[in-house]
């Protein structure tokens, strides 16, 4: 097992989680439905917890000065959501954008699960990936409902 590869995988996932955390927080500030506000707030908190769990693994690997934030792509995606909302996009538009972000998160976790990771980290990544999949499915169902309405 290559420790550098493990560190890179963890850093990528932290970045993905921070993007998700910020994306959900941004969406919660724009969405009108109270149930969506609550859902987005809770999902954002969970992604923050995931990032902290992953950050703790970096510390265990001796990378104490490695602080990872979100990506430029995530920042641009949030700016795009803000622009669409400013142009009159409502909750459906926000749900579509969140689903797109979840698609990206699923891909990041899929890539991480294909890497050769220590068993304890692989277990954590698998648990987080399952949660990301559940969030994606919930967002997709809500998006489908909004489209049908």
C-alpha positions in Angstrom: 0.0 0.0 0.0 1.3 3.4 -1.0 1.0 6.0 1.7 1.3 8.9 -0.7 -1.6 7.5 -2.7 -3.6 7.2 0.5 -2.9 10.8 1.4 -3.9 11.9 -2.1 -7.1 10.0 -2.0 -8.0 11.4 1.4 -7.2 15.0 0.3 -9.4 14.6 -2.8 -12.3 13.4 -0.6 -11.8 16.2 1.9 -12.0 18.7 -1.0 -15.2 16.9 -2.3 -16.7 17.0 1.2 -15.9 20.7 1.7 -17.4 21.5 -1.7 -20.5 19.6 -0.7 -20.7 21.3 2.7 -20.4 24.8 1.1 -22.8 23.9 -1.7 -25.5 22.7 0.7 -25.0 25.8 2.9 -25.3 28.0 -0.2 -28.4 26.1 -1.4 -30.0 26.3 2.0 -29.7 30.1 1.9 -31.5 30.3 -1.4 -34.2 27.7 -1.3 -37.7 28.7 -0.3 -39.2 25.4 1.0 -38.6 25.0 4.7 -38.2 21.2 4.4 -35.4 21.7 1.7 -33.7 24.3 3.9 -33.6 21.8 6.7 -32.4 18.9 4.5 -29.7 21.1 2.9 -28.5 22.3 6.3 -28.3 18.8 7.7 -26.5 17.4 4.6 -24.0 20.3 4.8 -23.3 19.5 8.4 -22.8 15.8 7.5 -20.3 16.7 4.8 -18.5 18.8 7.2 -18.3 15.9 9.7 -17.0 13.6 6.9 -14.3 16.1 6.0 -13.3 16.2 9.7 -13.1 12.4 9.9 -10.9 12.4 6.8 -8.8 15.2 8.2 -8.2 13.1 11.3 -6.9 10.3 9.2 -4.3 12.7 7.6 -3.2 13.5 11.2 -2.8 9.8 11.9 -0.7 9.5 8.8 1.6 12.3 10.1 0.3 15.0 7.9 -0.6 17.5 10.6 -0.1 20.6 8.6 -2.3 19.5 5.7 -5.4 21.6 5.7 -7.6 20.9 2.7 -10.5 23.2 1.6 -12.9 23.0 -1.3 -12.0 23.2 -5.0 -12.0 25.9 -7.6 -14.6 23.9 -9.5 -16.8 23.8 -6.4 -16.6 27.5 -6.0 -17.5 28.0 -9.7 -20.4 25.6 -9.3 -21.8 27.6 -6.3 -21.4 30.9 -8.3 -23.3 29.3 -11.1 -26.1 28.4 -8.7 -26.2 31.9 -7.3 -26.4 33.3 -10.9 -29.3 31.0 -11.8 -31.1 31.9 -8.6 -30.6 35.6 -9.3 -32.1 35.1 -12.8 -35.2 33.7 -11.3 -34.4 30.0 -10.8 -36.4 28.5 -8.0 -36.2 25.5 -5.8 -36.3 23.1 -8.8 -33.2 24.8 -10.3 -31.4 24.5 -7.0 -32.3 20.8 -6.7 -31.0 20.2 -10.2 -27.7 21.9 -9.3 -27.4 20.0 -6.0 -28.0 16.8 -7.9 -25.2 17.7 -10.2 -22.9 18.2 -7.3 -23.9 14.9 -5.8 -23.1 13.2 -9.1 -19.6 14.6 -8.8 -19.3 13.5 -5.2 -20.4 10.0 -6.1 -17.7 9.8 -8.8 -15.0 11.0 -6.3 -16.1 8.3 -3.8 -16.2 5.7 -6.6 -12.6 6.6 -7.5 -11.5 6.4 -3.8 -13.1 3.0 -3.3 -11.1 1.7 -6.3 -7.9 2.8 -4.6 -5.8 0.5 -2.4 -6.5 2.0 1.1 -5.8 0.7 4.6 -8.7 -1.3 5.8 -9.8 1.2 8.4 -9.8 4.1 5.9 -11.5 1.9 3.2 -14.3 1.2 5.7 -14.8 4.8 6.5 -14.8 5.8 2.8 -17.3 3.0 2.1 -19.6 4.3 4.9 -19.4 7.8 3.6 -19.9 6.7 0.0 -23.1 5.0 1.1 -24.3 8.1 2.8 -23.5 10.2 -0.3 -25.4 7.7 -2.5 -28.5 8.0 -0.2 -28.3 11.8 -0.3 -28.1 11.7 -4.1 -31.1 9.5 -4.3 -33.1 11.7 -2.0 -32.2 14.8 -4.0 -32.9 13.1 -7.3 -36.4 12.1 -6.0 -37.1 15.6 -4.8 -35.9 17.0 -8.1 -38.2 14.6 -10.0 -41.1 15.7 -7.8 -40.3 19.3 -8.5 -40.2 18.7 -12.3 -43.6 16.9 -12.2 -45.2 19.7 -10.3 
